[in-house]
Amino acid sequence: AIQSPKQLEDIAPTAVALLTTEKAEAGWLLDETKHSPTDIEIKVRALTSLQIKPDNAFELWLLPADKSKPISLGLLPQQGTSEFKVPEELIAQLATGLLAVSLEPVGGSPTGQPTGAVLYQGRMTKT
């Protein structure tokens, strides 16, 4: 069935981010959908099949604009898509902060802070 423009508007992303390397190699596309001011969902899509060692994982971090400690947003898929809800207390920071992806042990950083090199980064941009 063809959706009306109103239906499409309801599901259209309100912001996007392209996470790239320093050489502009794309890793992930993030689509933010705002269901309400306090209910934001991010769909993460791996743009290529990213190969890493079996004992590593990619972890997504929010680097707040005020230079406070990085905040983990979770692990990223090496291929395909995943979704996560943005915690309400992070919504404002997501609009102004930098997103970064580090290489971490399976299961994520053991310290709660990035331990591996930042491989990809980007910013949410309103659509």
C-alpha positions in Angstrom: 0.0 0.0 0.0 1.2 3.5 -0.8 1.6 5.6 2.3 0.3 9.1 2.5 2.8 12.0 3.0 1.6 12.3 6.6 2.3 8.7 7.4 5.8 9.0 5.9 6.4 12.1 7.9 5.6 10.2 11.1 8.4 7.7 10.4 10.9 9.9 8.7 14.2 10.5 10.6 14.5 13.7 12.5 18.3 13.6 12.4 21.0 11.5 10.8 24.7 10.8 11.4 27.3 9.2 9.2 30.1 7.7 11.2 33.3 7.8 9.1 37.0 7.2 9.5 39.6 10.0 9.1 39.9 8.9 5.5 36.1 9.4 5.0 35.4 5.7 4.9 31.8 5.2 6.0 31.1 2.6 8.7 27.5 3.3 10.0 24.5 5.4 9.2 22.4 6.4 12.2 18.8 7.5 11.8 17.1 9.3 14.7 13.3 9.1 15.0 11.6 11.3 17.6 8.4 9.8 18.7 8.0 12.5 21.4 10.4 15.0 23.1 11.4 12.2 25.6 11.1 9.2 23.3 13.9 9.0 20.7 15.0 5.9 18.9 18.2 5.5 16.9 18.4 2.9 14.0 22.0 1.9 13.3 22.9 0.5 9.9 26.3 -1.0 9.1 27.2 0.3 5.6 29.7 -2.5 4.9 30.5 -5.7 6.5 33.1 -4.6 9.0 35.7 -7.2 9.9 37.4 -7.2 13.2 39.0 -9.9 15.4 36.5 -12.2 17.1 37.6 -10.9 20.5 36.7 -7.3 19.7 33.5 -5.2 19.3 32.7 -1.7 18.1 31.3 0.5 20.9 29.4 3.8 20.2 30.2 6.7 22.5 28.6 10.1 23.0 31.3 12.8 23.6 29.5 15.6 25.3 30.1 19.2 24.0 31.1 20.3 27.5 34.1 17.8 27.3 32.8 15.7 30.2 33.4 12.0 30.2 32.3 9.9 27.2 29.0 8.1 27.6 28.5 4.6 26.1 25.5 4.3 23.9 26.1 0.6 23.3 27.7 -1.9 20.9 27.3 -1.5 17.1 26.5 -4.2 14.6 29.3 -5.4 12.3 26.7 -6.0 9.7 23.0 -5.4 9.3 21.0 -3.1 11.6 20.1 -2.6 15.2 18.0 -0.1 17.2 18.2 1.5 20.6 16.3 4.0 22.7 18.2 7.2 23.7 18.0 7.6 27.5 16.0 10.7 28.3 18.9 12.4 30.1 21.1 12.2 27.0 18.7 13.6 24.4 19.9 17.2 24.7 23.6 16.1 24.7 23.0 14.0 21.6 22.1 17.1 19.5 25.4 18.9 20.4 27.9 16.2 21.2 30.2 14.2 18.9 29.6 10.5 18.3 32.7 8.2 18.3 33.3 4.5 17.8 36.1 2.7 19.6 37.4 -0.8 19.3 36.7 -2.6 22.5 36.8 -6.2 23.9 33.7 -8.3 23.3 30.9 -7.1 25.5 32.2 -3.5 25.5 34.6 -1.5 27.5 35.5 -3.0 30.8 36.2 0.4 32.4 33.0 2.3 31.3 35.3 4.6 29.2 36.8 4.0 25.8 39.9 1.8 26.0 40.6 1.3 22.3 41.4 3.7 19.4 38.6 5.8 18.0 38.1 4.5 14.5 34.9 6.4 13.4 33.1 9.6 14.3 30.3 11.9 13.3 27.6 14.2 14.5 23.8 14.0 14.5 22.4 16.5 11.9 18.8 17.5 11.7 17.0 16.5 8.5 
